[in-house]
Amino acid sequence: MPTKDGRPPATVRNMISFLEGPELIIVLVVVLVLFGGAQLPKFAKNLGAAQRELKKAMEEGKSDEGSSDSK
C-alpha cells in the first residue's frame, strides 16, 4: 500500500535498494536463464501491460475515493 505521497512503503524501497551493480547483473542473468532469450520480449510486454493495468486501476480507485468523499 503506497504512502500518502504515493511512494511505496519503506520496506519495499529498502528491499529494492540492495540491487546495485553485481547483484542486479546476477538477477538479470538468472532471469535470462529461466526465461530464455526468445521469451524475454514477450515477458517484458506482458509486464508492461500489467503495469499499465495496475496504474489504471489505482487511478480509478482514487477517482472513486474522491467521489465517495463528496457524498
Phi, psi and omega in degrees: 000126181293157176281179183298330180274006175089357180275155177293159179301159183302325182296321179291316179299320180292324180293323182281329186294341180285346181279090178233148173041252186299322180296319180295319178297318179298315179299316180296321178295318179298317178298318179298318180293317183292317186261341181078154183297324183288332183274343185299316179299319179294319179298315180296321179296314179295322178295318177296319178296319178295321179294318178297318179296320179296315178298317180298316180295322179294320178294320177296322178296321178294318180291324176294322179296318180293322180287329179284334178289330183279351181279000000 
